[in-house]
Amino acid sequence: MSIGTNIKQFREERGLTQEMVAEKMGVTFQAVSSWERDEYKPDLDKAVKLAELFDVSLSAIVEEKHRASKTKDTIYNWEHMKTFVKTTAGNFKMGNTLKAVDYAIKAHEGQTRKKSAVPYIYHPLNLACHSLAMDIKEDEIIAACLLHDVVEDCKKKLEDLPVNDETRELVGLLTCKKTNDENRRQILDEYYGNIVKNPKAALIKCIDRCNNLTSMSWGLSRDRIYRMIAETEEYYPALIKAIKATPEYNNAAWLLQYQIKSMLDIYKRLM
């Protein structure tokens, strides 16, 4: 598929006419028509504006589709991950984790990841498995991985969570207030400022960010992706530093820093 075919496909998917696209782009509708017929190719600044208009990556505009690879929304089956977490928790006598698994599944029932049919529980289970894969088997950490979004997204009360006080404290630190354009800076400064004081919370938050970065290409708009990149570059170095300061988390810190930085570099190149 050609650049012209890409433009036409995105335009039609969004219910736009050539005239509507032309008006938003500041060009004639004949120019849009010529792009779609592959008589001419839009120059770089116009291609960028088209990507912003259609809320897709620049590569989605200029890439010939026959060269594109198929992608998957998930890698692992969430029910298999659940079994793995519960089995590990049972073997290592992780009582908080055993309670948290079933609670999180029930709390997130019916929810899906942004712009997908993937059950939301895939995300917290992924965090728990990520932690276990880095040989972190602290009960409170794994339980907080599973519960980190239930207060923020499921309207559950912190005091009602079926876990101990330390796990509740971690979940509380990881729960962010709703933001808008006016208060975002103040809320995020306070949010990350509290997390950085607790190495376990910093560890979970970095694992959470790794997982969110892997899905933001299809789950977030271009504006949200740019904002996510900026937020990560501003706040996460301090979290990594806090993790590194705890000797038993040194290996995890190295892996998380590598994962976060490499994914940000990939997004920057593709955006």
C-alpha angles and dihedrals in degrees: 000000000000132000089258091053090049092052093048092047094051092044093052093043088058094046094244127146123219088252092054092050091047092053093050091046096046094238136107121273087240088064091053090047091051090051092052091048089050091237089126134009121228113249119245098270091049091048089053091050090049090052090051092046094051092037094234135119120275089244089059088061100044102030118100103234096222086068094051120102126226115255135204129223092212137025102193133038109252093219090055089050090050091053091048093050094046093046092049091046090052093049093050096040093244100166097173091052093051090054093042095055096061093038093053093047091052094043094051095041111138094013122119135193116266115289093355144084091237110127108247092231087073088076101056091039088053090054091050092049091045090055093047090048088058087054093252106144102164108140096220093050095051092044091050090049088058095045101035095110103034096092094043099041107021101042092239120153118243093226091055096058110116094233140090126279096262092055090048089051091054092048089049092053091049094051111096126201118240113270138204134185092276101048103027096100094049094046095046093047090054094041097052091036089062095043094052090061091063116058092199092053090046090052093051092045092053091049088049091052092049090055093045092050090056092057103036094089090073101019102053137052120245091258091052091048091053089048092048091051092050093046092049093049092049103045110022101068088067091050091051089049090052091051092048090053088066106074097209090057097049095105091047090050091054093050094045093048090050093047095048096045095045093049092049090052091051092051092048091053093048096043 
